[in-house]
Amino acid sequence: DRTAAALAALGCTVCPSATNFLFVKPARTTAAAVFAGLRDNGILVRYFPKGRTGDYLRISVGTNSEMDALVTTMQELMA
């Protein structure tokens, strides 16, 4: 919930989830660009570029420090 709220505060669309991952549409840029930027910073998420999923990232929930790094990096990438 903490990470979903932080990403929503950045303007991302965060789909409701009762699982160990979040489905997130980044704000102000494409999912492909954020995926590449996260990867370049050593943060691995899933990206499925085809069809209805092409605008979203699948983010598995990790430790608090991992999720803090994800949010900070996404904030920088979407600035």
Gaussian input, Z-matrix of N, CA and C with variables (Angstrom, degrees):
# hf/3-21g

backbone

0 1
 N
 C     1     B1
 C     2     B2     1     A1
 N     3     B3     2     A2     1     D1
 C     4     B4     3     A3     2     D2
 C     5     B5     4     A4     3     D3
 N     6     B6     5     A5     4     D4
 C     7     B7     6     A6     5     D5
 C     8     B8     7     A7     6     D6
 N     9     B9     8     A8     7     D7
 C    10    B10     9     A9     8     D8
 C    11    B11    10    A10     9     D9
 N    12    B12    11    A11    10    D10
 C    13    B13    12    A12    11    D11
 C    14    B14    13    A13    12    D12
 N    15    B15    14    A14    13    D13
 C    16    B16    15    A15    14    D14
 C    17    B17    16    A16    15    D15
 N    18    B18    17    A17    16    D16
 C    19    B19    18    A18    17    D17
 C    20    B20    19    A19    18    D18
 N    21    B21    20    A20    19    D19
 C    22    B22    21    A21    20    D20
 C    23    B23    22    A22    21    D21
 N    24    B24    23    A23    22    D22
 C    25    B25    24    A24    23    D23
 C    26    B26    25    A25    24    D24
 N    27    B27    26    A26    25    D25
 C    28    B28    27    A27    26    D26
 C    29    B29    28    A28    27    D27
 N    30    B30    29    A29    28    D28
 C    31    B31    30    A30    29    D29
 C    32    B32    31    A31    30    D30
 N    33    B33    32    A32    31    D31
 C    34    B34    33    A33    32    D32
 C    35    B35    34    A34    33    D33
 N    36    B36    35    A35    34    D34
 C    37    B37    36    A36    35    D35
 C    38    B38    37    A37    36    D36
 N    39    B39    38    A38    37    D37
 C    40    B40    39    A39    38    D38
 C    41    B41    40    A40    39    D39
 N    42    B42    41    A41    40    D40
 C    43    B43    42    A42    41    D41
 C    44    B44    43    A43    42    D42
 N    45    B45    44    A44    43    D43
 C    46    B46    45    A45    44    D44
 C    47    B47    46    A46    45    D45
 N    48    B48    47    A47    46    D46
 C    49    B49    48    A48    47    D47
 C    50    B50    49    A49    48    D48
 N    51    B51    50    A50    49    D49
 C    52    B52    51    A51    50    D50
 C    53    B53    52    A52    51    D51
 N    54    B54    53    A53    52    D52
 C    55    B55    54    A54    53    D53
 C    56    B56    55    A55    54    D54
 N    57    B57    56    A56    55    D55
 C    58    B58    57    A57    56    D56
 C    59    B59    58    A58    57    D57
 N    60    B60    59    A59    58    D58
 C    61    B61    60    A60    59    D59
 C    62    B62    61    A61    60    D60
 N    63    B63    62    A62    61    D61
 C    64    B64    63    A63    62    D62
 C    65    B65    64    A64    63    D63
 N    66    B66    65    A65    64    D64
 C    67    B67    66    A66    65    D65
 C    68    B68    67    A67    66    D66
 N    69    B69    68    A68    67    D67
 C    70    B70    69    A69    68    D68
 C    71    B71    70    A70    69    D69
 N    72    B72    71    A71    70    D70
 C    73    B73    72    A72    71    D71
 C    74    B74    73    A73    72    D72
 N    75    B75    74    A74    73    D73
 C    76    B76    75    A75    74    D74
 C    77    B77    76    A76    75    D75
 N    78    B78    77    A77    76    D76
 C    79    B79    78    A78    77    D77
 C    80    B80    79    A79    78    D78
 N    81    B81    80    A80    79    D79
 C    82    B82    81    A81    80    D80
 C    83    B83    82    A82    81    D81
 N    84    B84    83    A83    82    D82
 C    85    B85    84    A84    83    D83
 C    86    B86    85    A85    84    D84
 N    87    B87    86    A86    85    D85
 C    88    B88    87    A87    86    D86
 C    89    B89    88    A88    87    D87
 N    90    B90    89    A89    88    D88
 C    91    B91    90    A90    89    D89
 C    92    B92    91    A91    90    D90
 N    93    B93    92    A92    91    D91
 C    94    B94    93    A93    92    D92
 C    95    B95    94    A94    93    D93
 N    96    B96    95    A95    94    D94
 C    97    B97    96    A96    95    D95
 C    98    B98    97    A97    96    D96
 N    99    B99    98    A98    97    D97
 C   100   B100    99    A99    98    D98
 C   101   B101   100   A100    99    D99
 N   102   B102   101   A101   100   D100
 C   103   B103   102   A102   101   D101
 C   104   B104   103   A103   102   D102
 N   105   B105   104   A104   103   D103
 C   106   B106   105   A105   104   D104
 C   107   B107   106   A106   105   D105
 N   108   B108   107   A107   106   D106
 C   109   B109   108   A108   107   D107
 C   110   B110   109   A109   108   D108
 N   111   B111   110   A110   109   D109
 C   112   B112   111   A111   110   D110
 C   113   B113   112   A112   111   D111
 N   114   B114   113   A113   112   D112
 C   115   B115   114   A114   113   D113
 C   116   B116   115   A115   114   D114
 N   117   B117   116   A116   115   D115
 C   118   B118   117   A117   116   D116
 C   119   B119   118   A118   117   D117
 N   120   B120   119   A119   118   D118
 C   121   B121   120   A120   119   D119
 C   122   B122   121   A121   120   D120
 N   123   B123   122   A122   121   D121
 C   124   B124   123   A123   122   D122
 C   125   B125   124   A124   123   D123
 N   126   B126   125   A125   124   D124
 C   127   B127   126   A126   125   D125
 C   128   B128   127   A127   126   D126
 N   129   B129   128   A128   127   D127
 C   130   B130   129   A129   128   D128
 C   131   B131   130   A130   129   D129
 N   132   B132   131   A131   130   D130
 C   133   B133   132   A132   131   D131
 C   134   B134   133   A133   132   D132
 N   135   B135   134   A134   133   D133
 C   136   B136   135   A135   134   D134
 C   137   B137   136   A136   135   D135
 N   138   B138   137   A137   136   D136
 C   139   B139   138   A138   137   D137
 C   140   B140   139   A139   138   D138
 N   141   B141   140   A140   139   D139
 C   142   B142   141   A141   140   D140
 C   143   B143   142   A142   141   D141
 N   144   B144   143   A143   142   D142
 C   145   B145   144   A144   143   D143
 C   146   B146   145   A145   144   D144
 N   147   B147   146   A146   145   D145
 C   148   B148   147   A147   146   D146
 C   149   B149   148   A148   147   D147
 N   150   B150   149   A149   148   D148
 C   151   B151   150   A150   149   D149
 C   152   B152   151   A151   150   D150
 N   153   B153   152   A152   151   D151
 C   154   B154   153   A153   152   D152
 C   155   B155   154   A154   153   D153
 N   156   B156   155   A155   154   D154
 C   157   B157   156   A156   155   D155
 C   158   B158   157   A157   156   D156
 N   159   B159   158   A158   157   D157
 C   160   B160   159   A159   158   D158
 C   161   B161   160   A160   159   D159
 N   162   B162   161   A161   160   D160
 C   163   B163   162   A162   161   D161
 C   164   B164   163   A163   162   D162
 N   165   B165   164   A164   163   D163
 C   166   B166   165   A165   164   D164
 C   167   B167   166   A166   165   D165
 N   168   B168   167   A167   166   D166
 C   169   B169   168   A168   167   D167
 C   170   B170   169   A169   168   D168
 N   171   B171   170   A170   169   D169
 C   172   B172   171   A171   170   D170
 C   173   B173   172   A172   171   D171
 N   174   B174   173   A173   172   D172
 C   175   B175   174   A174   173   D173
 C   176   B176   175   A175   174   D174
 N   177   B177   176   A176   175   D175
 C   178   B178   177   A177   176   D176
 C   179   B179   178   A178   177   D177
 N   180   B180   179   A179   178   D178
 C   181   B181   180   A180   179   D179
 C   182   B182   181   A181   180   D180
 N   183   B183   182   A182   181   D181
 C   184   B184   183   A183   182   D182
 C   185   B185   184   A184   183   D183
 N   186   B186   185   A185   184   D184
 C   187   B187   186   A186   185   D185
 C   188   B188   187   A187   186   D186
 N   189   B189   188   A188   187   D187
 C   190   B190   189   A189   188   D188
 C   191   B191   190   A190   189   D189
 N   192   B192   191   A191   190   D190
 C   193   B193   192   A192   191   D191
 C   194   B194   193   A193   192   D192
 N   195   B195   194   A194   193   D193
 C   196   B196   195   A195   194   D194
 C   197   B197   196   A196   195   D195
 N   198   B198   197   A197   196   D196
 C   199   B199   198   A198   197   D197
 C   200   B200   199   A199   198   D198
 N   201   B201   200   A200   199   D199
 C   202   B202   201   A201   200   D200
 C   203   B203   202   A202   201   D201
 N   204   B204   203   A203   202   D202
 C   205   B205   204   A204   203   D203
 C   206   B206   205   A205   204   D204
 N   207   B207   206   A206   205   D205
 C   208   B208   207   A207   206   D206
 C   209   B209   208   A208   207   D207
 N   210   B210   209   A209   208   D208
 C   211   B211   210   A210   209   D209
 C   212   B212   211   A211   210   D210
 N   213   B213   212   A212   211   D211
 C   214   B214   213   A213   212   D212
 C   215   B215   214   A214   213   D213
 N   216   B216   215   A215   214   D214
 C   217   B217   216   A216   215   D215
 C   218   B218   217   A217   216   D216
 N   219   B219   218   A218   217   D217
 C   220   B220   219   A219   218   D218
 C   221   B221   220   A220   219   D219
 N   222   B222   221   A221   220   D220
 C   223   B223   222   A222   221   D221
 C   224   B224   223   A223   222   D222
 N   225   B225   224   A224   223   D223
 C   226   B226   225   A225   224   D224
 C   227   B227   226   A226   225   D225
 N   228   B228   227   A227   226   D226
 C   229   B229   228   A228   227   D227
 C   230   B230   229   A229   228   D228
 N   231   B231   230   A230   229   D229
 C   232   B232   231   A231   230   D230
 C   233   B233   232   A232   231   D231
 N   234   B234   233   A233   232   D232
 C   235   B235   234   A234   233   D233
 C   236   B236   235   A235   234   D234

   B1=1.4518
   B2=1.5287
   B3=1.3259
   B4=1.4700
   B5=1.5218
   B6=1.3228
   B7=1.4643
   B8=1.5211
   B9=1.3211
   B10=1.4618
   B11=1.5266
   B12=1.3072
   B13=1.4649
   B14=1.5248
   B15=1.3282
   B16=1.4651
   B17=1.5289
   B18=1.3192
   B19=1.4643
   B20=1.5272
   B21=1.3167
   B22=1.4624
   B23=1.5290
   B24=1.3188
   B25=1.4680
   B26=1.5246
   B27=1.3344
   B28=1.4623
   B29=1.5323
   B30=1.3271
   B31=1.4596
   B32=1.5132
   B33=1.3194
   B34=1.4647
   B35=1.5229
   B36=1.3217
   B37=1.4503
   B38=1.5198
   B39=1.3237
   B40=1.4600
   B41=1.5253
   B42=1.3131
   B43=1.4675
   B44=1.5321
   B45=1.3393
   B46=1.4668
   B47=1.5346
   B48=1.3264
   B49=1.4528
   B50=1.5241
   B51=1.3168
   B52=1.4625
   B53=1.5237
   B54=1.3334
   B55=1.4572
   B56=1.5247
   B57=1.3273
   B58=1.4562
   B59=1.5322
   B60=1.3292
   B61=1.4547
   B62=1.5237
   B63=1.3319
   B64=1.4563
   B65=1.5244
   B66=1.3010
   B67=1.4539
   B68=1.5217
   B69=1.3455
   B70=1.4552
   B71=1.5268
   B72=1.3321
   B73=1.4613
   B74=1.5289
   B75=1.3375
   B76=1.4639
   B77=1.5348
   B78=1.3193
   B79=1.4641
   B80=1.5306
   B81=1.3113
   B82=1.4660
   B83=1.5235
   B84=1.3087
   B85=1.4643
   B86=1.5225
   B87=1.2981
   B88=1.4617
   B89=1.5245
   B90=1.3094
   B91=1.4653
   B92=1.5228
   B93=1.3316
   B94=1.4691
   B95=1.5223
   B96=1.3341
   B97=1.4723
   B98=1.5229
   B99=1.3185
   B100=1.4686
   B101=1.5232
   B102=1.3265
   B103=1.4617
   B104=1.5266
   B105=1.3443
   B106=1.4685
   B107=1.5223
   B108=1.3281
   B109=1.4606
   B110=1.5169
   B111=1.3225
   B112=1.4661
   B113=1.5304
   B114=1.3270
   B115=1.4746
   B116=1.5265
   B117=1.3329
   B118=1.4667
   B119=1.5298
   B120=1.3309
   B121=1.4599
   B122=1.5239
   B123=1.3287
   B124=1.4588
   B125=1.5148
   B126=1.3276
   B127=1.4595
   B128=1.5248
   B129=1.3191
   B130=1.4625
   B131=1.5209
   B132=1.3217
   B133=1.4559
   B134=1.5187
   B135=1.3106
   B136=1.4639
   B137=1.5195
   B138=1.3343
   B139=1.4507
   B140=1.5206
   B141=1.3124
   B142=1.4612
   B143=1.5328
   B144=1.3423
   B145=1.4579
   B146=1.5308
   B147=1.2803
   B148=1.4660
   B149=1.5255
   B150=1.3056
   B151=1.4583
   B152=1.5093
   B153=1.3103
   B154=1.4657
   B155=1.5169
   B156=1.3129
   B157=1.4688
   B158=1.5286
   B159=1.3097
   B160=1.4578
   B161=1.5078
   B162=1.3186
   B163=1.4691
   B164=1.5245
   B165=1.3188
   B166=1.4701
   B167=1.5286
   B168=1.3276
   B169=1.4598
   B170=1.5199
   B171=1.3143
   B172=1.4675
   B173=1.5185
   B174=1.3201
   B175=1.4624
   B176=1.5181
   B177=1.3294
   B178=1.4611
   B179=1.5263
   B180=1.3210
   B181=1.4545
   B182=1.5252
   B183=1.3287
   B184=1.4613
   B185=1.5167
   B186=1.3131
   B187=1.4590
   B188=1.5281
   B189=1.3171
   B190=1.4662
   B191=1.5229
   B192=1.3180
   B193=1.4617
   B194=1.5270
   B195=1.3196
   B196=1.4666
   B197=1.5283
   B198=1.3123
   B199=1.4562
   B200=1.5310
   B201=1.3314
   B202=1.4658
   B203=1.5246
   B204=1.3283
   B205=1.4692
   B206=1.5262
   B207=1.3254
   B208=1.4573
   B209=1.5245
   B210=1.3261
   B211=1.4687
   B212=1.5257
   B213=1.3222
   B214=1.4598
   B215=1.5264
   B216=1.3047
   B217=1.4645
   B218=1.5184
   B219=1.3252
   B220=1.4630
   B221=1.5243
   B222=1.3169
   B223=1.4654
   B224=1.5247
   B225=1.3168
   B226=1.4706
   B227=1.5257
   B228=1.3256
   B229=1.4555
   B230=1.5240
   B231=1.3172
   B232=1.4644
   B233=1.5285
   B234=1.3317
   B235=1.4715
   B236=1.5081
   A1=110.97
   A2=116.12
   A3=121.04
   A4=110.84
   A5=116.81
   A6=120.66
   A7=110.61
   A8=117.64
   A9=120.77
   A10=110.13
   A11=117.50
   A12=121.28
   A13=111.09
   A14=117.32
   A15=120.95
   A16=110.97
   A17=116.96
   A18=120.48
   A19=110.94
   A20=117.21
   A21=120.82
   A22=110.10
   A23=117.55
   A24=121.35
   A25=111.53
   A26=117.06
   A27=121.27
   A28=111.58
   A29=116.79
   A30=121.01
   A31=114.50
   A32=117.33
   A33=121.27
   A34=110.13
   A35=115.55
   A36=121.30
   A37=106.60
   A38=116.70
   A39=122.04
   A40=107.76
   A41=115.93
   A42=120.52
   A43=109.43
   A44=116.33
   A45=119.12
   A46=110.10
   A47=116.05
   A48=120.07
   A49=111.53
   A50=115.43
   A51=121.98
   A52=108.73
   A53=116.12
   A54=122.23
   A55=109.56
   A56=116.66
   A57=121.30
   A58=111.85
   A59=117.34
   A60=119.55
   A61=110.28
   A62=114.30
   A63=122.64
   A64=108.44
   A65=116.50
   A66=123.24
   A67=105.17
   A68=116.57
   A69=122.04
   A70=111.53
   A71=115.33
   A72=121.35
   A73=107.04
   A74=117.27
   A75=120.25
   A76=111.98
   A77=115.13
   A78=121.84
   A79=109.73
   A80=116.49
   A81=124.49
   A82=115.78
   A83=119.04
   A84=122.57
   A85=108.76
   A86=116.81
   A87=120.41
   A88=111.67
   A89=114.73
   A90=120.23
   A91=109.95
   A92=116.94
   A93=120.66
   A94=110.95
   A95=117.21
   A96=120.74
   A97=111.16
   A98=117.26
   A99=120.24
   A100=109.96
   A101=117.63
   A102=121.47
   A103=110.65
   A104=116.11
   A105=120.56
   A106=111.09
   A107=117.41
   A108=120.72
   A109=112.80
   A110=116.49
   A111=119.74
   A112=110.24
   A113=116.02
   A114=120.67
   A115=110.47
   A116=116.71
   A117=120.90
   A118=111.88
   A119=116.51
   A120=121.62
   A121=112.77
   A122=117.21
   A123=121.90
   A124=114.45
   A125=117.52
   A126=121.54
   A127=107.39
   A128=115.63
   A129=120.80
   A130=110.98
   A131=114.94
   A132=123.21
   A133=106.96
   A134=117.34
   A135=120.83
   A136=109.10
   A137=115.64
   A138=122.04
   A139=108.10
   A140=115.80
   A141=122.52
   A142=107.34
   A143=118.15
   A144=121.71
   A145=116.99
   A146=119.26
   A147=120.22
   A148=111.84
   A149=116.19
   A150=122.37
   A151=115.11
   A152=115.16
   A153=121.63
   A154=113.55
   A155=118.09
   A156=120.40
   A157=113.18
   A158=118.46
   A159=121.90
   A160=116.05
   A161=117.86
   A162=121.34
   A163=112.66
   A164=117.31
   A165=121.48
   A166=112.68
   A167=114.76
   A168=123.66
   A169=108.10
   A170=116.50
   A171=121.66
   A172=106.40
   A173=115.89
   A174=121.44
   A175=109.08
   A176=116.76
   A177=120.86
   A178=109.07
   A179=115.98
   A180=121.12
   A181=108.89
   A182=115.18
   A183=121.28
   A184=110.67
   A185=115.06
   A186=120.35
   A187=110.14
   A188=116.74
   A189=120.33
   A190=111.37
   A191=117.75
   A192=120.23
   A193=111.19
   A194=117.68
   A195=120.61
   A196=111.07
   A197=116.32
   A198=119.98
   A199=111.10
   A200=117.48
   A201=120.76
   A202=110.21
   A203=117.26
   A204=121.47
   A205=110.26
   A206=117.32
   A207=121.57
   A208=110.43
   A209=117.34
   A210=121.32
   A211=110.35
   A212=117.90
   A213=121.61
   A214=110.72
   A215=116.67
   A216=120.68
   A217=111.09
   A218=117.50
   A219=119.63
   A220=110.51
   A221=116.98
   A222=120.59
   A223=110.65
   A224=117.11
   A225=121.77
   A226=110.92
   A227=117.85
   A228=121.53
   A229=112.89
   A230=116.69
   A231=120.57
   A232=112.56
   A233=117.43
   A234=120.31
   A235=111.88
   D1=-37.64
   D2=-178.21
   D3=-62.39
   D4=-45.29
   D5=-179.60
   D6=-69.72
   D7=-41.36
   D8=178.11
   D9=-59.43
   D10=-42.91
   D11=179.29
   D12=-65.81
   D13=-40.52
   D14=179.88
   D15=-65.49
   D16=-40.83
   D17=178.94
   D18=-69.24
   D19=-39.57
   D20=176.69
   D21=-62.97
   D22=-37.73
   D23=178.09
   D24=-64.46
   D25=-25.17
   D26=176.58
   D27=-81.38
   D28=-5.01
   D29=-179.81
   D30=100.11
   D31=1.10
   D32=179.24
   D33=-72.61
   D34=152.26
   D35=169.98
   D36=-90.38
   D37=122.67
   D38=-179.42
   D39=-118.30
   D40=115.77
   D41=179.96
   D42=-70.96
   D43=143.82
   D44=176.16
   D45=-57.41
   D46=141.91
   D47=-177.46
   D48=-145.01
   D49=137.44
   D50=172.76
   D51=-116.87
   D52=24.42
   D53=-177.14
   D54=-119.18
   D55=-170.93
   D56=179.76
   D57=-93.80
   D58=20.50
   D59=175.38
   D60=-142.49
   D61=160.97
   D62=177.98
   D63=-116.44
   D64=143.83
   D65=175.16
   D66=-109.48
   D67=112.52
   D68=-166.44
   D69=-126.86
   D70=131.71
   D71=172.64
   D72=-102.54
   D73=114.43
   D74=-177.99
   D75=-63.89
   D76=153.83
   D77=177.16
   D78=-94.22
   D79=146.52
   D80=170.98
   D81=64.00
   D82=6.98
   D83=177.28
   D84=-161.26
   D85=177.21
   D86=-177.53
   D87=-89.62
   D88=157.45
   D89=175.02
   D90=-62.23
   D91=-37.45
   D92=179.92
   D93=-61.54
   D94=-42.59
   D95=-179.68
   D96=-67.08
   D97=-41.84
   D98=179.14
   D99=-67.84
   D100=-41.53
   D101=177.02
   D102=-54.96
   D103=-49.06
   D104=-179.42
   D105=-63.92
   D106=-42.26
   D107=179.62
   D108=-65.35
   D109=-41.47
   D110=176.83
   D111=-62.67
   D112=-45.35
   D113=179.37
   D114=-59.24
   D115=-42.83
   D116=179.17
   D117=-63.06
   D118=-23.03
   D119=178.36
   D120=-99.35
   D121=12.12
   D122=176.32
   D123=78.41
   D124=17.06
   D125=178.76
   D126=-108.93
   D127=118.31
   D128=-174.73
   D129=-102.58
   D130=124.64
   D131=174.06
   D132=-130.45
   D133=175.16
   D134=178.67
   D135=-102.52
   D136=144.00
   D137=176.52
   D138=-139.09
   D139=125.41
   D140=179.94
   D141=-115.71
   D142=96.75
   D143=-168.14
   D144=-73.99
   D145=-1.35
   D146=-175.24
   D147=-99.73
   D148=150.10
   D149=170.41
   D150=59.14
   D151=-142.56
   D152=-174.39
   D153=-67.62
   D154=-18.51
   D155=-177.47
   D156=-90.03
   D157=-5.09
   D158=-173.39
   D159=-64.23
   D160=-18.44
   D161=179.41
   D162=-94.55
   D163=1.62
   D164=-170.75
   D165=-124.03
   D166=156.35
   D167=171.45
   D168=-113.21
   D169=144.26
   D170=173.37
   D171=-102.89
   D172=114.63
   D173=-173.75
   D174=-114.32
   D175=113.63
   D176=175.61
   D177=-74.73
   D178=139.20
   D179=-179.35
   D180=-77.92
   D181=130.20
   D182=179.52
   D183=-118.58
   D184=-152.25
   D185=178.65
   D186=-70.65
   D187=165.73
   D188=178.28
   D189=-57.77
   D190=-42.85
   D191=-178.73
   D192=-67.79
   D193=-36.91
   D194=176.51
   D195=-64.81
   D196=-42.08
   D197=-179.24
   D198=-70.60
   D199=-35.10
   D200=175.02
   D201=-62.21
   D202=-42.61
   D203=178.50
   D204=-63.58
   D205=-41.03
   D206=178.26
   D207=-60.45
   D208=-50.17
   D209=-177.49
   D210=-62.94
   D211=-44.17
   D212=179.71
   D213=-61.33
   D214=-44.89
   D215=-179.16
   D216=-67.99
   D217=-41.20
   D218=177.73
   D219=-63.07
   D220=-39.11
   D221=177.47
   D222=-59.08
   D223=-43.52
   D224=178.49
   D225=-65.93
   D226=-40.87
   D227=-177.72
   D228=-70.35
   D229=-28.10
   D230=-177.68
   D231=-95.55
   D232=1.38
   D233=-178.09
   D234=-70.17

